[in-house]
Amino acid sequence: MAEVILKDLVKTYPGNDSRATDEVSLTVADGEFMVLLGPSGCGKTTLLRMVAGLELPDSGQIVIGDRDVTYAEPRRRNLSMVFQSYAVFPNKSVADNIGFGLRVRGVPAAEVRRKVAWAADLLQLTPYLDRYPAKLSGGQRQRVAVARAIVMDADVLLMDEPLSNLDALLRLSFRAELKKLVGELGTTTLYVTHDQVEALSLGDRVAVMRDGSIVQCDTPTSVYDEPADTFVGGFLGSPPMNFLTGKVERDSHGALTVDFGGQSLPLPTSLTSYEGRKLTLGIRPEAISVDGLGSADGEASVRGTLQVLEPLGSAVLLTTEVCGQTVKVQAPASFRTETGTELRLRLPASQCRWYDPETGLLLEAR
Ligand SMILES: Nc1ncnc2c1ncn2[C@@H]1O[C@H](COP(=O)(O)OP(=O)(O)OP(=O)(O)O)[C@@H](O)[C@H]1O
C-alpha cells in the first residue's frame, strides 16, 4: 500500500489542440478509495494511464510511496489494473487466469495456488476455478479480472470503468461486493467512472473532472451537498440540482431579496455585495418540499405550476415552472395532483446554495 501523489500533470495528445489533462494535482492517501468522475472526454482515463505508466506526461510528477515513478516502466510501479473490457484470457481456466501475473513474475507454483484459492474465495469464484471464461456470466468474468488484479499484492489498484459492461442488476450487486472487498484489502485505489451513483457509493473521496481539470475533490457527501460550481451540481444527482437565476433587489420594505421575475427569496446576509447583480440559486429536487406535506413553518417558498408528474415507484418527480424557469421536485410516492395546479415549493435556507452566474462558482452564504 502507498500514497499516490500527482503533481501538475499535463498531457496533450499529438494533433490535439487542448490538453487532455491540464496541470492536474491530486493526493490519494494510503488505503484510500479515490474515484475520478466526469463526462466522456474529460481526461479520466488519461490520468489513470499516466499513473499506470501507459502514457507519459508532458510535464508534472507522479510519486507512489516514496518513489518518483513519473517515467518508470509500468511493471516497475507495483500496481495492478482492471479495465472496462473483462480482458480475461479465453483459452485459460479461471484458476490460470487469476494466477497468470504471479506465474509471469516467477512466483513458486504452491504460492500461486494458495493465492488463487484466496482470491477465488473472496470473489466467490471457487466453484468455477476449472471453467473457461466462455462459460461464465459477465459478472463472473469481471470478478476474474478483479481477482487477477488483487492477487498481485500491488501498492495501488487502478480500475477503469470495471462495471460498465455489466447489466444494471449485476452492476448493483457487484458494486457492493467490490466496495466490501476493497475495504477489506485496504489497497490504495484509483477508480475511473462516468457514473455518478457509482462514484458516490464507492469513493472515500470523489474527484470530479471537467475539460482536463479537477473541479472538486471531496467526500461523496460534500460534492453532493456542496457542489463547488454549477457544473458539479448539474452533473451529480438524478435529476440534477435545480438552478434558478434571479436579480438582487430591494423590496418595498427595503430588504434585499433575490427576484426571479415576480417571486423572490430573502438574500443571505453575506451576499449583500451582489445588490443590483444576478445570483443563481442551486437546490436539489429532494430538498424542496411541497406545501401541505409536513414541511416546517417559516421556510421561504415560491409558487410553481405543475407541468408533469412522473411516478417513479419510491417517489414522484414533479416538473414545475417558477417564473419561466424549470424546477424539479422529488415528492413522496403518494403525492398526486392535477397538472396545471399551482404548488407552494418550500426552499429551506439550509439547503439553498448560491452561485455566481458568471463564474458558476459556489458563494459562501450565511
Ligand atoms: N490516444 C489518443 N490520441 C489522441 N487523443 C486522445 C487519445 N486518448 C484520448 N484522447 C483525447 O484526450 C481527451 C481525454 O480523453 P480520456 O480518454 O482521458 O477521457 P475520459 O474522461 O476517460 O473519457 P471516456 O469516459 O469517454 O473514456 C479527449 O479529448 C480524447 O479525445
Ligand as a Chemical Component Dictionary entry (heavy atoms), coordinates in Angstrom:
data_LIG
# 
_chem_comp.id                   LIG 
_chem_comp.type                 NON-POLYMER 
_chem_comp.pdbx_formal_charge   0 
_chem_comp.three_letter_code    LIG 
# 
loop_
_chem_comp_atom.comp_id 
_chem_comp_atom.atom_id 
_chem_comp_atom.alt_atom_id 
_chem_comp_atom.type_symbol 
_chem_comp_atom.charge 
_chem_comp_atom.model_Cartn_x 
_chem_comp_atom.model_Cartn_y 
_chem_comp_atom.model_Cartn_z 
_chem_comp_atom.pdbx_ordinal 
LIG N1  N1  N 0 -4.748  8.181  -27.908 1  
LIG C1  C1  C 0 -5.287  9.395  -28.050 2  
LIG N2  N2  N 0 -4.944  10.197 -29.073 3  
LIG C2  C2  C 0 -5.479  11.422 -29.224 4  
LIG N3  N3  N 0 -6.361  11.961 -28.368 5  
LIG C3  C3  C 0 -6.749  11.218 -27.316 6  
LIG C4  C4  C 0 -6.236  9.895  -27.106 7  
LIG N4  N4  N 0 -6.796  9.401  -25.985 8  
LIG C5  C5  C 0 -7.621  10.368 -25.523 9  
LIG N5  N5  N 0 -7.600  11.443 -26.308 10 
LIG C6  C6  C 0 -8.342  12.709 -26.098 11 
LIG O1  O1  O 0 -7.992  13.213 -24.821 12 
LIG C7  C7  C 0 -9.132  13.702 -24.128 13 
LIG C8  C8  C 0 -9.309  12.958 -22.820 14 
LIG O2  O2  O 0 -9.618  11.606 -23.111 15 
LIG P1  P1  P 0 -9.801  10.494 -21.990 16 
LIG O3  O3  O 0 -9.958  9.189  -22.674 17 
LIG O4  O4  O 0 -8.726  10.628 -20.985 18 
LIG O5  O5  O 0 -11.190 10.966 -21.358 19 
LIG P2  P2  P 0 -12.181 10.159 -20.416 20 
LIG O6  O6  O 0 -12.669 11.145 -19.428 21 
LIG O7  O7  O 0 -11.535 8.941  -19.881 22 
LIG O8  O8  O 0 -13.356 9.791  -21.422 23 
LIG P3  P3  P 0 -14.239 8.434  -21.507 24 
LIG O9  O9  O 0 -15.125 8.439  -20.288 25 
LIG O10 O10 O 0 -15.006 8.654  -22.772 26 
LIG O11 O11 O 0 -13.295 7.293  -21.550 27 
LIG C9  C9  C 0 -10.297 13.541 -25.079 28 
LIG O12 O12 O 0 -10.491 14.773 -25.736 29 
LIG C10 C10 C 0 -9.833  12.484 -26.051 30 
LIG O13 O13 O 0 -10.412 12.667 -27.315 31 
# 
loop_
_chem_comp_bond.comp_id 
_chem_comp_bond.atom_id_1 
_chem_comp_bond.atom_id_2 
_chem_comp_bond.value_order 
_chem_comp_bond.pdbx_ordinal 
LIG N1  C1  SING 1  
LIG C1  N2  SING 2  
LIG C1  C4  DOUB 3  
LIG N2  C2  DOUB 4  
LIG C2  N3  SING 5  
LIG N3  C3  DOUB 6  
LIG C3  C4  SING 7  
LIG C3  N5  SING 8  
LIG C4  N4  SING 9  
LIG N4  C5  DOUB 10 
LIG C5  N5  SING 11 
LIG N5  C6  SING 12 
LIG C6  O1  SING 13 
LIG C6  C10 SING 14 
LIG O1  C7  SING 15 
LIG C7  C8  SING 16 
LIG C7  C9  SING 17 
LIG C8  O2  SING 18 
LIG O2  P1  SING 19 
LIG P1  O3  DOUB 20 
LIG P1  O4  SING 21 
LIG P1  O5  SING 22 
LIG O5  P2  SING 23 
LIG P2  O6  DOUB 24 
LIG P2  O7  SING 25 
LIG P2  O8  SING 26 
LIG O8  P3  SING 27 
LIG P3  O9  DOUB 28 
LIG P3  O10 SING 29 
LIG P3  O11 SING 30 
LIG C9  O12 SING 31 
LIG C9  C10 SING 32 
LIG C10 O13 SING 33 
# 
